[in-house]
Amino acid sequence: MEAYIEEIKDLWDTKMITNNGTKVRRLENALQDFLGVEHVALFSNGHMGLEGVFGSLGLQGEVITTPYTFISTTHAIVRSGLKPVFCDVEPEYMTMDPSKIEALITEQTSAIMPVHVYGNLCDSQAIEAIAHKYDLKVIYDAAHAFGVSCHNGPSVSQMGDVSVFSFHATKAFNTIEGGAVCTNDSKLARRLNLIRNFGIAGKESVVMEGFNGKMNEFQAAMGLCNLIGYEGECRLREALDRTYRQLLETVPGIRLMNRQKSAKGNYSYFPVFVEGGSERRDRLFNHLESNGIHTRKYFYPLTSRVECYKNDYSHAHHPVADKAAESVLALPIYAGLEQDDVIRICQLIEQEVKR
Ligand SMILES: *Cc1c(COP(=O)(O)O)cnc(C)c1O
């Protein structure tokens, strides 16, 4: 709190509280270094970043994407006048299954939009080889993957044509609300800067159809403070992750997600999969809830199965994603969570599954 108050003090002198202010520019520079990417455009939130990408690229037709994600991914495609085509995920890390992409490509396909689910990196080599072959754009929804990088390899923001992060309060790194679009393409970066500010290029010049997607100075100030504490928070979550694994590894009927060996993670989610069908998962959810432990069925329902899309996509075939959605439960994990709480949560889980 003290660091934040110190950071925002000068805003009362300068009175520059939004519109590409100095704190937004400082945070963009800091993130370019931290993420190892040439251009970072900050947005008011991750969702507007996704819509900003589609608007800036001027895509048409179909986008191959995954239903195992937060609804924002699918909304961004639909609201941009594009048609989502749902590809199944692979069963180990719940990211898009590259072996199922080619069968979905048509004359209308213009892009692939995979998601780094829970910070698990997609098989970017395989995905980008397909994109190259068919001349498609690759847009990563990297909302879960802030700070994730390949061991000895590129940072997550180096993958594909462009990556979009969310800095919502619930994410690994936050600016209260916020988002960032990262790319090495300077033409795209220029269009992103325009689109987030109504397409205004000069006092009397509007050059593209834009919207208001700007980040304000109070959000950027929060980001500058949180970036300093990011590694420390990550280490705290890593320790909680380790305890969860130790205690749950041997619990029958509970499957953990393997750690991705090739990547440095951010430990911002701890999903478990409850075997034996959705009733068992729901029973565990209710048992924890009645003991004051709030878990999330993240991701359930799948985005292809929600009320507003299910009629259009009732034929969507993605059995691996369907099964995961029926069995997943994301357990609490955040820097302020105590080791003792994790132990208690694991005891409650064991109690329920042994009943
Ligand atoms: C959080 C999230 C978003 C949306 O980000 P906001 O900053 O909340 O708008 C998009 N996609 C995924 C996968 C997310 O988890």
The ligand as an SDF file (V2000), in Angstrom:
LIG
                    3D

 15 15  0  0  0  0  0  0  0  0999 V2000
   -8.9430  -13.6180  -17.7070 C   0  0  0  0  0  0  0  0  0  0  0  0
   -9.0210  -14.1800  -19.0720 C   0  0  0  0  0  0  0  0  0  0  0  0
   -9.3820  -13.3950  -20.1900 C   0  0  0  0  0  0  0  0  0  0  0  0
   -9.9360  -12.0080  -20.0930 C   0  0  0  0  0  0  0  0  0  0  0  0
   -9.1380  -11.1040  -19.4380 O   0  0  0  0  0  0  0  0  0  0  0  0
   -9.7780   -9.8330  -18.6930 P   0  0  0  0  0  0  0  0  0  0  0  0
   -8.5600   -9.0500  -18.3070 O   0  0  0  0  0  0  0  0  0  0  0  0
  -10.5460  -10.3270  -17.5150 O   0  0  0  0  0  0  0  0  0  0  0  0
  -10.6230   -9.1050  -19.6740 O   0  0  0  0  0  0  0  0  0  0  0  0
   -9.3060  -13.9800  -21.4480 C   0  0  0  0  0  0  0  0  0  0  0  0
   -8.9390  -15.2630  -21.6200 N   0  0  0  0  0  0  0  0  0  0  0  0
   -8.6220  -16.0520  -20.5800 C   0  0  0  0  0  0  0  0  0  0  0  0
   -8.1820  -17.4650  -20.8310 C   0  0  0  0  0  0  0  0  0  0  0  0
   -8.6710  -15.5460  -19.2700 C   0  0  0  0  0  0  0  0  0  0  0  0
   -8.3730  -16.3530  -18.2340 O   0  0  0  0  0  0  0  0  0  0  0  0
  1  2  1  0
  2  3  1  0
  2 14  2  0
  3  4  1  0
  3 10  2  0
  4  5  1  0
  5  6  1  0
  6  7  2  0
  6  8  1  0
  6  9  1  0
 10 11  1  0
 11 12  2  0
 12 13  1  0
 12 14  1  0
 14 15  1  0
M  END
$$$$
